[in-house]
Amino acid sequence: MGILSGKRGIIFGALDENSIAWKVALEAKKEGAIFTLSNAPVALRLGTINELATLCQSVVIPADATNTDDLDKLFDQSIAELGGKIDFILHSIGMSPNVRKEKPYTNLNYDFYLKSLDISALSLHKILQVAYQKDAINEYGSVVALSYIAAQRAFPFYGDMAEAKAALESIARNFGYHYGIKNKVRINTVSQSPTATTAGSGVKGFDKFFKFADQISPLGNASAEDCAKYCVSLFSDFTRMVTMQNLFHDGGFSNTGISMNIMEKFEEI
């Protein structure tokens, strides 16, 4: 459809072909956008982002999203490379040392906790603050950050990432107000189904919960490919008046109390 024709963007967080950010990049390219790709230097060494850059005819610009100096350079280089200010940004950044090391929620390492918040939530504020101060985003630009329903509900295996996602959503609301006033920039979060990404699959008990969520959701779990299409719609001019929202993209999981499939399984027991 070419709904992003003429638009310029920055996509944060593509690691490999399982990443939602990877799928978003492919979909954005298909819809006519040009963009730069960015991730932390350590992630660039571990992933295959250069393959994505080749597919999308994009440039990879390393940047630590928790470092405002890196972000300042990233915006300058992206604007120079793309030939103008930015129209859309994807924030697909999240990591918890506590979750990776399987630290239980009742016995967190607080230095790790602060790192989880900085990487997974405060990075969004830093990206937006740098962009705001540099006037780097065009009028009616769109910023989308990926979230999860653990920001609202208790999921015992999700650890301190629950607070990180809650903070992420709060930043989107509050910065969405200020950036909307300044330059009509829209900021939203997308609360996605459990998805078999490199990060998601690292959460303890992921496989079982993935199946559980699929059984609860009337439409089943939303795929990474469908999430990419949804994000692209939020980058487009079709959603110019949508901002400060947490948008559930989860096949109906967020509004379903119980499903007949699950009830039937209990009857078997």
The 8 nearest C-alpha neighbors of each residue, nearest first, counted from 0:
[[1, 2, 30, 3, 31, 29, 4, 27],
 [0, 2, 30, 31, 4, 3, 29, 32],
 [1, 3, 30, 0, 4, 235, 31, 236],
 [4, 2, 32, 31, 30, 6, 1, 235],
 [3, 5, 31, 1, 32, 6, 2, 30],
 [4, 6, 32, 3, 31, 7, 33, 2],
 [7, 5, 32, 3, 4, 86, 33, 8],
 [8, 6, 33, 85, 86, 34, 32, 87],
 [7, 9, 34, 87, 85, 88, 86, 33],
 [8, 10, 88, 35, 34, 36, 11, 89],
 [9, 11, 89, 36, 88, 37, 35, 8],
 [12, 10, 37, 90, 91, 38, 89, 36],
 [11, 13, 91, 38, 92, 20, 14, 37],
 [12, 14, 20, 21, 18, 15, 11, 48],
 [15, 13, 46, 48, 18, 12, 47, 42],
 [14, 16, 47, 17, 46, 18, 13, 48],
 [15, 17, 18, 21, 14, 22, 47, 13],
 [18, 16, 196, 15, 197, 19, 21, 195],
 [19, 17, 21, 20, 196, 16, 15, 13],
 [18, 20, 22, 21, 223, 23, 17, 227],
 [21, 19, 13, 23, 18, 22, 12, 24],
 [20, 22, 13, 18, 24, 19, 23, 16],
 [23, 21, 19, 25, 24, 20, 227, 224],
 [24, 22, 227, 20, 26, 21, 25, 27],
 [23, 25, 27, 21, 22, 26, 28, 20],
 [24, 26, 28, 22, 23, 27, 29, 21],
 [25, 27, 29, 23, 28, 24, 22, 30],
 [28, 26, 30, 24, 29, 32, 25, 23],
 [27, 29, 32, 25, 31, 30, 26, 55],
 [28, 30, 26, 27, 31, 25, 1, 32],
 [31, 29, 1, 27, 3, 28, 2, 32],
 [30, 32, 4, 3, 1, 28, 29, 27],
 [33, 31, 3, 6, 28, 4, 27, 7],
 [32, 34, 7, 8, 6, 28, 31, 81],
 [35, 33, 8, 7, 9, 57, 32, 36],
 [34, 36, 9, 58, 57, 59, 77, 10],
 [37, 35, 59, 10, 9, 11, 60, 58],
 [38, 36, 11, 60, 61, 59, 62, 10],
 [37, 39, 12, 61, 62, 11, 42, 43],
 [38, 40, 63, 62, 42, 41, 61, 43],
 [41, 39, 43, 42, 61, 38, 44, 62],
 [42, 40, 44, 43, 39, 45, 38, 46],
 [43, 41, 45, 39, 44, 40, 46, 38],
 [42, 44, 40, 46, 41, 45, 38, 39],
 [43, 45, 41, 42, 46, 40, 47, 39],
 [44, 46, 42, 43, 41, 47, 14, 40],
 [47, 45, 14, 43, 15, 44, 48, 42],
 [46, 48, 15, 49, 50, 14, 43, 45],
 [47, 49, 51, 50, 14, 46, 15, 52],
 [50, 48, 52, 51, 47, 53, 59, 43],
 [49, 51, 53, 48, 52, 47, 54, 15],
 [52, 50, 54, 48, 49, 53, 55, 21],
 [51, 53, 57, 49, 55, 50, 54, 56],
 [52, 54, 56, 50, 51, 55, 49, 57],
 [55, 53, 51, 52, 56, 50, 57, 25],
 [56, 54, 52, 57, 53, 28, 51, 25],
 [57, 55, 53, 52, 54, 58, 33, 51],
 [58, 56, 52, 55, 35, 34, 53, 59],
 [57, 59, 35, 52, 36, 60, 56, 34],
 [60, 58, 36, 37, 35, 61, 52, 57],
 [59, 61, 37, 36, 58, 62, 73, 35],
 [62, 60, 37, 38, 40, 39, 59, 63],
 [63, 61, 39, 69, 38, 64, 37, 70],
 [62, 64, 39, 65, 66, 69, 38, 61],
 [65, 63, 122, 66, 62, 70, 126, 39],
 [64, 66, 122, 63, 118, 67, 117, 125],
 [67, 65, 69, 63, 64, 68, 70, 62],
 [66, 68, 70, 69, 71, 125, 65, 129],
 [67, 69, 71, 70, 66, 72, 73, 63],
 [70, 68, 62, 72, 67, 66, 71, 63],
 [71, 69, 73, 67, 72, 68, 74, 64],
 [70, 72, 68, 73, 74, 69, 67, 129],
 [73, 71, 75, 69, 70, 74, 76, 68],
 [74, 72, 70, 76, 71, 75, 77, 69],
 [73, 75, 77, 71, 76, 72, 78, 70],
 [76, 74, 72, 78, 73, 77, 79, 71],
 [75, 77, 79, 73, 74, 78, 80, 72],
 [78, 76, 80, 74, 79, 75, 81, 73],
 [77, 79, 83, 81, 75, 84, 80, 76],
 [80, 78, 76, 82, 77, 81, 75, 83],
 [79, 81, 77, 78, 82, 76, 35, 58],
 [82, 80, 78, 79, 83, 77, 7, 34],
 [83, 81, 79, 80, 78, 84, 77, 7],
 [82, 84, 78, 81, 85, 79, 7, 80],
 [85, 83, 78, 135, 136, 137, 86, 7],
 [84, 86, 136, 7, 8, 137, 87, 135],
 [87, 85, 140, 7, 137, 8, 6, 136],
 [88, 86, 8, 141, 140, 142, 234, 85],
 [87, 89, 142, 9, 8, 10, 143, 90],
 [88, 90, 10, 143, 11, 144, 142, 91],
 [91, 89, 144, 11, 92, 143, 145, 88],
 [92, 90, 12, 145, 11, 144, 89, 20],
 [93, 91, 12, 119, 90, 11, 118, 94],
 [94, 92, 119, 118, 91, 95, 115, 120],
 [93, 95, 115, 119, 118, 96, 92, 198],
 [94, 96, 115, 98, 97, 99, 160, 93],
 [95, 97, 99, 98, 111, 100, 94, 115],
 [98, 96, 102, 100, 95, 99, 111, 101],
 [99, 97, 101, 95, 100, 96, 102, 158],
 [98, 100, 96, 101, 97, 95, 201, 202],
 [99, 101, 97, 98, 102, 96, 95, 103],
 [102, 100, 98, 99, 97, 103, 203, 96],
 [101, 103, 97, 100, 107, 98, 106, 104],
 [104, 102, 106, 105, 101, 107, 158, 97],
 [105, 103, 158, 106, 107, 102, 159, 155],
 [104, 106, 103, 107, 102, 158, 108, 159],
 [107, 105, 103, 104, 102, 108, 109, 97],
 [108, 106, 104, 102, 109, 105, 103, 97],
 [107, 109, 111, 110, 112, 97, 106, 102],
 [110, 108, 112, 111, 107, 113, 114, 97],
 [109, 111, 113, 112, 108, 114, 107, 115],
 [110, 112, 114, 109, 108, 113, 96, 97],
 [113, 111, 109, 115, 110, 114, 108, 116],
 [114, 112, 116, 110, 115, 111, 117, 109],
 [113, 115, 111, 117, 112, 116, 118, 110],
 [116, 114, 95, 112, 113, 118, 117, 119],
 [117, 115, 163, 113, 120, 119, 114, 118],
 [116, 118, 121, 114, 115, 120, 119, 122],
 [119, 117, 115, 122, 116, 120, 114, 93],
 [118, 120, 93, 116, 92, 115, 117, 163],
 [121, 119, 167, 116, 122, 163, 123, 117],
 [120, 122, 117, 124, 123, 116, 125, 118],
 [121, 123, 65, 125, 120, 64, 124, 118],
 [124, 122, 126, 121, 125, 120, 127, 90],
 [123, 125, 121, 127, 122, 126, 128, 170],
 [124, 126, 122, 128, 123, 127, 129, 121],
 [127, 125, 123, 129, 124, 128, 122, 130],
 [126, 128, 130, 124, 125, 129, 131, 123],
 [129, 127, 131, 125, 130, 126, 124, 132],
 [128, 130, 132, 126, 131, 127, 125, 133],
 [129, 131, 135, 127, 133, 128, 132, 134],
 [132, 130, 128, 134, 129, 133, 127, 135],
 [131, 133, 129, 134, 130, 128, 135, 127],
 [132, 134, 130, 135, 131, 129, 71, 136],
 [135, 133, 131, 132, 130, 136, 137, 84],
 [134, 136, 130, 133, 84, 85, 131, 137],
 [137, 135, 85, 84, 86, 134, 140, 130],
 [136, 138, 140, 86, 85, 84, 139, 135],
 [137, 139, 182, 140, 183, 184, 136, 86],
 [140, 138, 184, 183, 137, 239, 185, 141],
 [139, 141, 86, 184, 137, 138, 87, 136],
 [140, 142, 87, 185, 234, 184, 186, 86],
 [141, 143, 88, 186, 87, 89, 185, 187],
 [142, 144, 89, 187, 188, 186, 90, 88],
 [145, 143, 90, 188, 89, 91, 189, 146],
 [144, 146, 189, 91, 188, 190, 90, 143],
 [145, 147, 190, 189, 164, 188, 191, 144],
 [148, 146, 190, 149, 191, 150, 164, 145],
 [147, 149, 150, 151, 190, 152, 146, 253],
 [150, 148, 152, 161, 151, 147, 153, 154],
 [149, 151, 165, 161, 148, 164, 152, 147],
 [152, 150, 149, 148, 153, 165, 161, 147],
 [153, 151, 149, 150, 148, 154, 161, 147],
 [152, 154, 149, 155, 151, 161, 150, 157],
 [153, 155, 157, 156, 149, 152, 158, 161],
 [156, 154, 157, 153, 158, 104, 103, 149],
 [155, 157, 154, 158, 203, 202, 204, 103],
 [158, 156, 154, 155, 160, 161, 159, 202],
 [159, 157, 104, 160, 156, 161, 98, 155],
 [158, 160, 161, 162, 112, 163, 157, 104],
 [159, 161, 163, 158, 162, 157, 164, 95],
 [162, 160, 150, 149, 159, 164, 163, 157],
 [163, 161, 165, 160, 164, 159, 166, 150],
 [162, 164, 160, 116, 166, 161, 165, 120],
 [163, 165, 167, 150, 161, 166, 162, 146],
 [166, 164, 150, 162, 168, 167, 163, 161],
 [165, 167, 169, 163, 164, 168, 120, 162],
 [168, 166, 120, 164, 170, 165, 169, 163],
 [169, 167, 171, 165, 170, 166, 164, 188],
 [168, 170, 166, 172, 171, 167, 173, 165],
 [171, 169, 173, 167, 172, 168, 174, 166],
 [170, 172, 168, 169, 174, 175, 186, 173],
 [173, 171, 243, 175, 169, 170, 174, 168],
 [172, 174, 170, 175, 176, 171, 169, 177],
 [173, 175, 177, 176, 171, 170, 172, 178],
 [174, 176, 186, 172, 243, 173, 178, 171],
 [175, 177, 179, 174, 173, 178, 180, 172],
 [176, 178, 174, 180, 179, 175, 181, 173],
 [179, 177, 181, 175, 180, 184, 176, 182],
 [178, 180, 183, 184, 176, 177, 181, 182],
 [179, 181, 177, 178, 182, 183, 176, 184],
 [182, 180, 178, 179, 177, 183, 184, 131],
 [181, 183, 138, 184, 179, 178, 180, 139],
 [184, 182, 179, 139, 138, 180, 181, 185],
 [185, 183, 139, 140, 179, 182, 178, 141],
 [186, 184, 141, 242, 175, 142, 140, 179],
 [185, 187, 142, 175, 242, 243, 171, 141],
 [188, 186, 244, 143, 243, 242, 171, 245],
 [189, 187, 144, 245, 143, 145, 146, 246],
 [188, 190, 246, 145, 146, 245, 191, 247],
 [189, 191, 146, 147, 247, 248, 246, 148],
 [190, 192, 248, 249, 147, 189, 247, 146],
 [193, 191, 249, 220, 221, 194, 248, 190],
 [194, 192, 209, 191, 195, 199, 220, 212],
 [195, 193, 196, 192, 199, 223, 222, 209],
 [194, 196, 200, 199, 197, 193, 17, 198],
 [195, 197, 17, 199, 18, 198, 194, 200],
 [196, 198, 200, 199, 17, 201, 195, 18],
 [199, 197, 201, 196, 200, 202, 94, 93],
 [200, 198, 196, 201, 197, 202, 195, 194],
 [199, 201, 195, 202, 197, 198, 196, 205],
 [200, 202, 199, 198, 203, 197, 99, 205],
 [203, 201, 200, 205, 199, 204, 98, 157],
 [204, 202, 205, 156, 201, 101, 200, 98],
 [203, 205, 207, 206, 202, 208, 156, 209],
 [204, 206, 208, 202, 203, 207, 200, 209],
 [207, 205, 209, 208, 204, 210, 200, 203],
 [208, 206, 210, 209, 205, 204, 211, 212],
 [207, 209, 211, 205, 210, 206, 212, 204],
 [208, 210, 206, 212, 207, 211, 193, 205],
 [211, 209, 213, 208, 207, 212, 214, 206],
 [210, 212, 208, 214, 213, 209, 207, 215],
 [213, 211, 215, 209, 214, 210, 208, 216],
 [212, 214, 219, 220, 210, 211, 216, 215],
 [213, 215, 211, 212, 216, 260, 210, 219],
 [216, 214, 212, 258, 213, 252, 257, 211],
 [215, 217, 252, 219, 251, 250, 218, 213],
 [218, 216, 219, 251, 250, 215, 252, 214],
 [219, 217, 250, 216, 251, 220, 221, 213],
 [220, 218, 213, 216, 250, 217, 221, 214],
 [219, 221, 213, 250, 192, 249, 222, 216],
 [220, 222, 249, 192, 250, 225, 219, 248],
 [221, 223, 225, 224, 226, 220, 194, 192],
 [222, 224, 226, 19, 225, 227, 194, 22],
 [225, 223, 227, 222, 226, 22, 228, 19],
 [226, 224, 228, 222, 227, 223, 229, 221],
 [227, 225, 223, 229, 224, 228, 230, 222],
 [228, 226, 23, 224, 230, 225, 229, 22],
 [227, 229, 231, 225, 226, 230, 232, 224],
 [228, 230, 226, 232, 231, 227, 225, 233],
 [231, 229, 233, 227, 232, 228, 226, 234],
 [230, 232, 234, 228, 233, 229, 27, 227],
 [231, 233, 229, 235, 230, 234, 228, 237],
 [234, 232, 230, 231, 235, 238, 229, 141],
 [235, 233, 231, 141, 232, 87, 230, 236],
 [234, 236, 232, 237, 233, 3, 2, 238],
 [235, 237, 239, 238, 234, 2, 233, 232],
 [236, 238, 235, 239, 232, 233, 234, 240],
 [239, 237, 236, 241, 240, 233, 235, 232],
 [238, 240, 236, 241, 237, 139, 235, 185],
 [241, 239, 238, 242, 185, 237, 139, 236],
 [242, 240, 238, 239, 185, 244, 243, 187],
 [241, 243, 185, 186, 244, 187, 240, 175],
 [244, 242, 172, 187, 175, 186, 171, 245],
 [245, 243, 187, 242, 246, 188, 172, 241],
 [244, 246, 188, 189, 187, 247, 190, 168],
 [245, 247, 189, 190, 244, 188, 248, 187],
 [248, 246, 190, 249, 189, 191, 245, 253],
 [249, 247, 191, 190, 250, 246, 192, 189],
 [248, 250, 192, 221, 251, 191, 252, 247],
 [249, 251, 218, 216, 219, 220, 221, 252],
 [250, 252, 216, 249, 253, 254, 217, 255],
 [253, 251, 216, 255, 254, 249, 250, 215],
 [252, 254, 251, 255, 249, 247, 148, 216],
 [255, 253, 252, 251, 256, 216, 250, 247],
 [256, 254, 252, 257, 253, 251, 216, 215],
 [255, 257, 254, 258, 215, 252, 253, 216],
 [258, 256, 255, 215, 259, 261, 262, 260],
 [259, 257, 215, 260, 261, 262, 256, 214],
 [258, 260, 262, 261, 263, 257, 215, 264],
 [261, 259, 263, 258, 262, 214, 264, 215],
 [260, 262, 264, 263, 258, 259, 265, 214],
 [263, 261, 259, 265, 264, 260, 266, 258],
 [262, 264, 266, 260, 265, 261, 259, 267],
 [263, 265, 261, 267, 262, 266, 260, 268],
 [266, 264, 268, 262, 267, 263, 261, 260],
 [267, 265, 263, 268, 264, 262, 261, 260],
 [266, 268, 264, 265, 263, 262, 261, 260],
 [267, 265, 266, 264, 263, 262, 261, 260]]
